[in-house]
Amino acid sequence: MKKGNLAAAAAQKATQVQAEKRAAQRQAEIDANKAFDNYEIAVQITKARKRNEEAFPSTDIETLVQMAIKVVAANFEMYPELEGVHDSIV
């Protein structure tokens, strides 16, 4: 093997090792950020439980009751013979 090829191979290997180290550092930073995010989420959940509240209230997602009400309302005239349910509590 010639000296020039040996030096080029060594330089290429050094560059590759440095790139792998940088990638490992970036991954370690990402993992640390994820752990921090998880910790922050856990803190918010704990505080909300102490106050007897929802940690992440969302009105974007309908409940099953809301979906059922919409379906019944949309199809109400299809079954006029149904009398409905009477609730004595209400």
N, CA, C and O atoms as a GROMACS GRO file, in nm:
protein
  360
    1MET      N    1   0.084  -0.116   0.000
    1MET     CA    2   0.000   0.000   0.000
    1MET      C    3   0.089   0.123   0.000
    1MET      O    4   0.191   0.129   0.070
    2LYS      N    5   0.050   0.220  -0.078
    2LYS     CA    6   0.130   0.341  -0.088
    2LYS      C    7   0.102   0.432   0.030
    2LYS      O    8  -0.002   0.422   0.096
    3LYS      N    9   0.199   0.524   0.057
    3LYS     CA   10   0.185   0.616   0.169
    3LYS      C   11   0.064   0.707   0.150
    3LYS      O   12  -0.008   0.734   0.246
    4GLY      N   13   0.040   0.753   0.031
    4GLY     CA   14  -0.072   0.844   0.003
    4GLY      C   15  -0.206   0.776   0.029
    4GLY      O   16  -0.296   0.836   0.087
    5ASN      N   17  -0.217   0.649  -0.012
    5ASN     CA   18  -0.342   0.575   0.010
    5ASN      C   19  -0.363   0.548   0.158
    5ASN      O   20  -0.476   0.552   0.208
    6LEU      N   21  -0.254   0.519   0.228
    6LEU     CA   22  -0.263   0.492   0.372
    6LEU      C   23  -0.308   0.618   0.447
    6LEU      O   24  -0.392   0.610   0.536
    7ALA      N   25  -0.251   0.732   0.411
    7ALA     CA   26  -0.288   0.858   0.475
    7ALA      C   27  -0.434   0.894   0.444
    7ALA      O   28  -0.507   0.939   0.532
    8ALA      N   29  -0.475   0.873   0.321
    8ALA     CA   30  -0.613   0.903   0.282
    8ALA      C   31  -0.711   0.811   0.357
    8ALA      O   32  -0.816   0.856   0.401
    9ALA      N   33  -0.675   0.684   0.370
    9ALA     CA   34  -0.760   0.589   0.442
    9ALA      C   35  -0.770   0.626   0.590
    9ALA      O   36  -0.877   0.617   0.650
   10ALA      N   37  -0.658   0.669   0.648
   10ALA     CA   38  -0.658   0.709   0.789
   10ALA      C   39  -0.741   0.835   0.809
   10ALA      O   40  -0.816   0.846   0.906
   11ALA      N   41  -0.730   0.929   0.718
   11ALA     CA   42  -0.808   1.052   0.727
   11ALA      C   43  -0.957   1.022   0.713
   11ALA      O   44  -1.041   1.079   0.784
   12GLN      N   45  -0.989   0.933   0.620
   12GLN     CA   46  -1.129   0.897   0.599
   12GLN      C   47  -1.185   0.827   0.724
   12GLN      O   48  -1.298   0.854   0.765
   13LYS      N   49  -1.105   0.739   0.784
   13LYS     CA   50  -1.148   0.669   0.904
   13LYS      C   51  -1.168   0.768   1.020
   13LYS      O   52  -1.264   0.757   1.095
   14ALA      N   53  -1.077   0.865   1.033
   14ALA     CA   54  -1.087   0.966   1.139
   14ALA      C   55  -1.214   1.050   1.120
   14ALA      O   56  -1.282   1.081   1.217
   15THR      N   57  -1.243   1.085   0.998
   15THR     CA   58  -1.363   1.163   0.967
   15THR      C   59  -1.489   1.084   1.002
   15THR      O   60  -1.585   1.137   1.057
   16GLN      N   61  -1.485   0.956   0.969
   16GLN     CA   62  -1.600   0.869   0.998
   16GLN      C   63  -1.621   0.856   1.150
   16GLN      O   64  -1.734   0.862   1.198
   17VAL      N   65  -1.512   0.839   1.224
   17VAL     CA   66  -1.521   0.826   1.370
   17VAL      C   67  -1.576   0.956   1.430
   17VAL      O   68  -1.660   0.951   1.519
   18GLN      N   69  -1.529   1.070   1.381
   18GLN     CA   70  -1.579   1.198   1.431
   18GLN      C   71  -1.729   1.214   1.402
   18GLN      O   72  -1.804   1.264   1.487
   19ALA      N   73  -1.770   1.174   1.285
   19ALA     CA   74  -1.912   1.183   1.249
   19ALA      C   75  -1.996   1.094   1.340
   19ALA      O   76  -2.105   1.133   1.382
   20GLU      N   77  -1.945   0.974   1.370
   20GLU     CA   78  -2.018   0.884   1.459
   20GLU      C   79  -2.027   0.942   1.600
   20GLU      O   80  -2.130   0.928   1.665
   21LYS      N   81  -1.920   1.007   1.646
   21LYS     CA   82  -1.922   1.069   1.778
   21LYS      C   83  -2.024   1.182   1.783
   21LYS      O   84  -2.098   1.196   1.881
   22ARG      N   85  -2.027   1.265   1.677
   22ARG     CA   86  -2.125   1.375   1.673
   22ARG      C   87  -2.267   1.321   1.673
   22ARG      O   88  -2.355   1.374   1.741
   23ALA      N   89  -2.290   1.214   1.598
   23ALA     CA   90  -2.423   1.154   1.592
   23ALA      C   91  -2.462   1.098   1.729
   23ALA      O   92  -2.577   1.110   1.771
   24ALA      N   93  -2.366   1.037   1.798
   24ALA     CA   94  -2.394   0.983   1.931
   24ALA      C   95  -2.425   1.096   2.029
   24ALA      O   96  -2.512   1.081   2.115
   25GLN      N   97  -2.353   1.208   2.018
   25GLN     CA   98  -2.380   1.322   2.105
   25GLN      C   99  -2.519   1.380   2.079
   25GLN      O  100  -2.593   1.412   2.172
   26ARG      N  101  -2.554   1.392   1.952
   26ARG     CA  102  -2.687   1.444   1.918
   26ARG      C  103  -2.796   1.352   1.973
   26ARG      O  104  -2.897   1.399   2.026
   27GLN      N  105  -2.775   1.222   1.959
   27GLN     CA  106  -2.874   1.127   2.009
   27GLN      C  107  -2.885   1.136   2.161
   27GLN      O  108  -2.995   1.126   2.216
   28ALA      N  109  -2.772   1.154   2.229
   28ALA     CA  110  -2.774   1.168   2.375
   28ALA      C  111  -2.851   1.294   2.415
   28ALA      O  112  -2.925   1.293   2.513
   29GLU      N  113  -2.833   1.403   2.340
   29GLU     CA  114  -2.906   1.527   2.369
   29GLU      C  115  -3.056   1.508   2.347
   29GLU      O  116  -3.137   1.557   2.425
   30ILE      N  117  -3.092   1.437   2.240
   30ILE     CA  118  -3.232   1.412   2.211
   30ILE      C  119  -3.294   1.327   2.323
   30ILE      O  120  -3.405   1.355   2.368
   31ASP      N  121  -3.221   1.224   2.367
   31ASP     CA  122  -3.270   1.139   2.475
   31ASP      C  123  -3.286   1.218   2.605
   31ASP      O  124  -3.383   1.198   2.678
   32ALA      N  125  -3.191   1.306   2.632
   32ALA     CA  126  -3.201   1.389   2.752
   32ALA      C  127  -3.322   1.481   2.745
   32ALA      O  128  -3.391   1.501   2.845
   33ASN      N  129  -3.348   1.538   2.627
   33ASN     CA  130  -3.464   1.626   2.610
   33ASN      C  131  -3.594   1.548   2.627
   33ASN      O  132  -3.689   1.598   2.687
   34LYS      N  133  -3.598   1.425   2.575
   34LYS     CA  134  -3.717   1.342   2.590
   34LYS      C  135  -3.741   1.312   2.738
   34LYS      O  136  -3.855   1.319   2.786
   35ALA      N  137  -3.635   1.279   2.810
   35ALA     CA  138  -3.649   1.251   2.953
   35ALA      C  139  -3.699   1.375   3.025
   35ALA      O  140  -3.783   1.365   3.115
   36PHE      N  141  -3.649   1.491   2.988
   36PHE     CA  142  -3.695   1.616   3.048
   36PHE      C  143  -3.841   1.641   3.017
   36PHE      O  144  -3.918   1.679   3.105
   37ASP      N  145  -3.880   1.619   2.891
   37ASP     CA  146  -4.020   1.637   2.852
   37ASP      C  147  -4.111   1.544   2.931
   37ASP      O  148  -4.217   1.585   2.978
   38ASN      N  149  -4.069   1.418   2.946
   38ASN     CA  150  -4.148   1.322   3.021
   38ASN      C  151  -4.162   1.366   3.167
   38ASN      O  152  -4.268   1.351   3.227
   39TYR      N  153  -4.054   1.421   3.222
   39TYR     CA  154  -4.057   1.469   3.360
   39TYR      C  155  -4.156   1.585   3.373
   39TYR      O  156  -4.235   1.590   3.467
   40GLU      N  157  -4.151   1.677   3.277
   40GLU     CA  158  -4.242   1.792   3.281
   40GLU      C  159  -4.387   1.747   3.270
   40GLU      O  160  -4.474   1.800   3.338
   41ILE      N  161  -4.412   1.650   3.184
   41ILE     CA  162  -4.548   1.597   3.169
   41ILE      C  163  -4.594   1.533   3.300
   41ILE      O  164  -4.707   1.554   3.344
   42ALA      N  165  -4.505   1.456   3.363
   42ALA     CA  166  -4.538   1.392   3.490
   42ALA      C  167  -4.568   1.496   3.598
   42ALA      O  168  -4.659   1.477   3.680
   43VAL      N  169  -4.493   1.605   3.599
   43VAL     CA  170  -4.516   1.711   3.698
   43VAL      C  171  -4.654   1.774   3.675
   43VAL      O  172  -4.727   1.799   3.771
   44GLN      N  173  -4.688   1.800   3.550
   44GLN     CA  174  -4.818   1.860   3.520
   44GLN      C  175  -4.933   1.767   3.561
   44GLN      O  176  -5.034   1.812   3.616
   45ILE      N  177  -4.916   1.638   3.535
   45ILE     CA  178  -5.020   1.542   3.572
   45ILE      C  179  -5.036   1.537   3.724
   45ILE      O  180  -5.148   1.534   3.775
   46THR      N  181  -4.924   1.536   3.796
   46THR     CA  182  -4.927   1.530   3.942
   46THR      C  183  -4.995   1.654   4.000
   46THR      O  184  -5.078   1.643   4.090
   47LYS      N  185  -4.960   1.771   3.949
   47LYS     CA  186  -5.022   1.895   3.998
   47LYS      C  187  -5.172   1.896   3.971
   47LYS      O  188  -5.251   1.937   4.056
   48ALA      N  189  -5.211   1.849   3.852
   48ALA     CA  190  -5.353   1.847   3.817
   48ALA      C  191  -5.429   1.750   3.906
   48ALA      O  192  -5.542   1.779   3.946
   49ARG      N  193  -5.371   1.637   3.938
   49ARG     CA  194  -5.438   1.541   4.026
   49ARG      C  195  -5.456   1.599   4.166
   49ARG      O  196  -5.559   1.576   4.229
   50LYS      N  197  -5.358   1.673   4.213
   50LYS     CA  198  -5.369   1.735   4.346
   50LYS      C  199  -5.483   1.837   4.348
   50LYS      O  200  -5.550   1.851   4.451
   51ARG      N  201  -5.506   1.908   4.237
   51ARG     CA  202  -5.612   2.008   4.228
   51ARG      C  203  -5.744   1.946   4.184
   51ARG      O  204  -5.845   2.015   4.174
   52ASN      N  205  -5.743   1.815   4.158
   52ASN     CA  206  -5.862   1.743   4.113
   52ASN      C  207  -5.910   1.795   3.977
   52ASN      O  208  -6.029   1.815   3.956
   53GLU      N  209  -5.815   1.818   3.885
   53GLU     CA  210  -5.845   1.869   3.752
   53GLU      C  211  -5.786   1.775   3.648
   53GLU      O  212  -5.714   1.680   3.680
   54GLU      N  213  -5.819   1.803   3.522
   54GLU     CA  214  -5.757   1.730   3.411
   54GLU      C  215  -5.623   1.796   3.379
   54GLU      O  216  -5.613   1.918   3.374
   55ALA      N  217  -5.522   1.714   3.357
   55ALA     CA  218  -5.389   1.768   3.327
   55ALA      C  219  -5.386   1.832   3.189
   55ALA      O  220  -5.329   1.940   3.171
   56PHE      N  221  -5.447   1.767   3.092
   56PHE     CA  222  -5.446   1.817   2.955
   56PHE      C  223  -5.588   1.814   2.900
   56PHE      O  224  -5.623   1.725   2.823
   57PRO      N  225  -5.670   1.911   2.939
   57PRO     CA  226  -5.808   1.911   2.890
   57PRO      C  227  -5.811   1.934   2.740
   57PRO      O  228  -5.737   2.018   2.687
   58SER      N  229  -5.896   1.860   2.673
   58SER     CA  230  -5.904   1.874   2.528
   58SER      C  231  -6.050   1.871   2.486
   58SER      O  232  -6.125   1.782   2.526
   59THR      N  233  -6.089   1.966   2.408
   59THR     CA  234  -6.224   1.968   2.353
   59THR      C  235  -6.222   1.927   2.206
   59THR      O  236  -6.325   1.930   2.138
   60ASP      N  237  -6.106   1.890   2.158
   60ASP     CA  238  -6.092   1.852   2.017
   60ASP      C  239  -6.152   1.714   1.989
   60ASP      O  240  -6.202   1.689   1.880
   61ILE      N  241  -6.146   1.627   2.087
   61ILE     CA  242  -6.190   1.489   2.069
   61ILE      C  243  -6.327   1.475   2.134
   61ILE      O  244  -6.344   1.504   2.252
   62GLU      N  245  -6.424   1.429   2.057
   62GLU     CA  246  -6.559   1.412   2.108
   62GLU      C  247  -6.567   1.289   2.199
   62GLU      O  248  -6.496   1.191   2.178
   63THR      N  249  -6.653   1.296   2.298
   63THR     CA  250  -6.678   1.179   2.380
   63THR      C  251  -6.776   1.090   2.307
   63THR      O  252  -6.838   1.132   2.210
   64LEU      N  253  -6.792   0.968   2.353
   64LEU     CA  254  -6.887   0.877   2.291
   64LEU      C  255  -7.030   0.929   2.306
   64LEU      O  256  -7.113   0.910   2.217
   65VAL      N  257  -7.058   0.993   2.416
   65VAL     CA  258  -7.192   1.047   2.438
   65VAL      C  259  -7.222   1.156   2.334
   65VAL      O  260  -7.330   1.159   2.276
   66GLN      N  261  -7.125   1.245   2.311
   66GLN     CA  262  -7.145   1.350   2.212
   66GLN      C  263  -7.165   1.292   2.072
   66GLN      O  264  -7.248   1.340   1.996
   67MET      N  265  -7.088   1.187   2.039
   67MET     CA  266  -7.104   1.123   1.908
   67MET      C  267  -7.242   1.060   1.896
   67MET      O  268  -7.307   1.071   1.792
   68ALA      N  269  -7.287   0.993   2.003
   68ALA     CA  270  -7.417   0.927   2.001
   68ALA      C  271  -7.530   1.028   1.985
   68ALA      O  272  -7.624   1.004   1.911
   69ILE      N  273  -7.520   1.141   2.054
   69ILE     CA  274  -7.623   1.245   2.043
   69ILE      C  275  -7.632   1.296   1.899
   69ILE      O  276  -7.742   1.317   1.847
   70LYS      N  277  -7.518   1.316   1.835
   70LYS     CA  278  -7.519   1.363   1.695
   70LYS      C  279  -7.582   1.261   1.602
   70LYS      O  280  -7.658   1.297   1.513
   71VAL      N  281  -7.551   1.131   1.623
   71VAL     CA  282  -7.608   1.027   1.537
   71VAL      C  283  -7.759   1.018   1.556
   71VAL      O  284  -7.833   1.009   1.459
   72VAL      N  285  -7.804   1.022   1.681
   72VAL     CA  286  -7.948   1.016   1.708
   72VAL      C  287  -8.018   1.138   1.649
   72VAL      O  288  -8.124   1.126   1.588
   73ALA      N  289  -7.959   1.255   1.667
   73ALA     CA  290  -8.020   1.377   1.614
   73ALA      C  291  -8.028   1.374   1.462
   73ALA      O  292  -8.127   1.419   1.403
   74ALA      N  293  -7.926   1.321   1.398
   74ALA     CA  294  -7.925   1.316   1.252
   74ALA      C  295  -8.028   1.217   1.198
   74ALA      O  296  -8.078   1.236   1.087
   75ASN      N  297  -8.060   1.113   1.274
   75ASN     CA  298  -8.151   1.008   1.227
   75ASN      C  299  -8.284   1.007   1.302
   75ASN      O  300  -8.356   0.907   1.300
   76PHE      N  301  -8.316   1.116   1.367
   76PHE     CA  302  -8.435   1.121   1.452
   76PHE      C  303  -8.563   1.094   1.374
   76PHE      O  304  -8.650   1.021   1.421
   77GLU      N  305  -8.576   1.153   1.257
   77GLU     CA  306  -8.701   1.138   1.180
   77GLU      C  307  -8.715   1.001   1.114
   77GLU      O  308  -8.822   0.969   1.062
   78MET      N  309  -8.612   0.921   1.116
   78MET     CA  310  -8.619   0.787   1.055
   78MET      C  311  -8.705   0.692   1.138
   78MET      O  312  -8.760   0.596   1.084
   79TYR      N  313  -8.717   0.716   1.268
   79TYR     CA  314  -8.790   0.625   1.357
   79TYR      C  315  -8.890   0.703   1.443
   79TYR      O  316  -8.871   0.716   1.564
   80PRO      N  317  -8.997   0.755   1.382
   80PRO     CA  318  -9.093   0.836   1.459
   80PRO      C  319  -9.173   0.754   1.560
   80PRO      O  320  -9.228   0.811   1.655
   81GLU      N  321  -9.179   0.623   1.544
   81GLU     CA  322  -9.258   0.539   1.635
   81GLU      C  323  -9.191   0.520   1.771
   81GLU      O  324  -9.256   0.478   1.866
   82LEU      N  325  -9.063   0.550   1.782
   82LEU     CA  326  -8.994   0.536   1.909
   82LEU      C  327  -9.037   0.649   2.003
   82LEU      O  328  -9.040   0.766   1.964
   83GLU      N  329  -9.069   0.613   2.125
   83GLU     CA  330  -9.119   0.711   2.221
   83GLU      C  331  -9.006   0.782   2.295
   83GLU      O  332  -9.023   0.897   2.337
   84GLY      N  333  -8.895   0.718   2.312
   84GLY     CA  334  -8.785   0.778   2.387
   84GLY      C  335  -8.776   0.716   2.526
   84GLY      O  336  -8.854   0.629   2.563
   85VAL      N  337  -8.681   0.763   2.600
   85VAL     CA  338  -8.656   0.712   2.734
   85VAL      C  339  -8.687   0.823   2.832
   85VAL      O  340  -8.641   0.936   2.816
   86HIS      N  341  -8.763   0.791   2.933
   86HIS     CA  342  -8.797   0.889   3.037
   86HIS      C  343  -8.708   0.864   3.158
   86HIS      O  344  -8.699   0.752   3.208
   87ASP      N  345  -8.643   0.968   3.202
   87ASP     CA  346  -8.554   0.959   3.317
   87ASP      C  347  -8.619   1.031   3.434
   87ASP      O  348  -8.643   1.151   3.428
   88SER      N  349  -8.647   0.957   3.541
   88SER     CA  350  -8.714   1.016   3.656
   88SER      C  351  -8.625   1.107   3.737
   88SER      O  352  -8.674   1.188   3.816
   89ILE      N  353  -8.495   1.095   3.720
   89ILE     CA  354  -8.401   1.176   3.796
   89ILE      C  355  -8.394   1.317   3.741
   89ILE      O  356  -8.373   1.412   3.817
   90VAL      N  357  -8.412   1.333   3.612
   90VAL     CA  358  -8.397   1.465   3.548
   90VAL      C  359  -8.523   1.547   3.564
   90VAL      O  360  -8.529   1.660   3.517
   0.00000   0.00000   0.00000
